[in-house]
Amino acid sequence: MTHRIRLRRPWTREIFCDGQSVHRAERMDVPDTSGASEVPTGNDVPGQVTRSEYHAIYRRHFNCPTGLEDGDQVSIEIDPEPNQRFVVRLNEQEIGTNDLAGMQVETASEAIRLPLPKPLLGQNQIEIELRSNEASSPPLCVSEVALRIDAAV
């Protein structure tokens, strides 16, 4: 049996332009439908007059699910897979990237599952870092993010 816990809110979003933090927003929803119109781009970024590279980091805390049994597999599910370069971290440890050869892809939904190391801490932090494919366009996390618990068989 599979159980999903959506991690919709609250997320913190921080956007960087060429390594410099240019915008931080608290209590964001994921998927992020804000459009990021408040994010400075191009010549609006202090010190920028040329092509800019953007990346965004989304962070959220969550508690360890209760009632887990020894054989249960807990993973982060991102649906659909981000269409830009990404890195996912749990408690500051990288657990997945789109360069990772062993990443599991759900063919029907195009979701990805990133197994979480055991045991989970009581309080955990997930971090999703996205890198824009286009200069002058900040990336947004438009995927659903959930904890997926697959019960032991």
Secondary structure, DSSP 8 states (H G I E B T S, - for coil): -EEEEE--S-EEEEEEETTEEEEEEEEE-SS--STTTTS--GGGSTT--S---EEEEEEEEEE--TT--TT-EEEEEEES--SSEEEEEETTEEEEETT-TT-EEETTTTEEEEE--SS--SEEEEEEEEE-SSTT------SEEEEEEE---
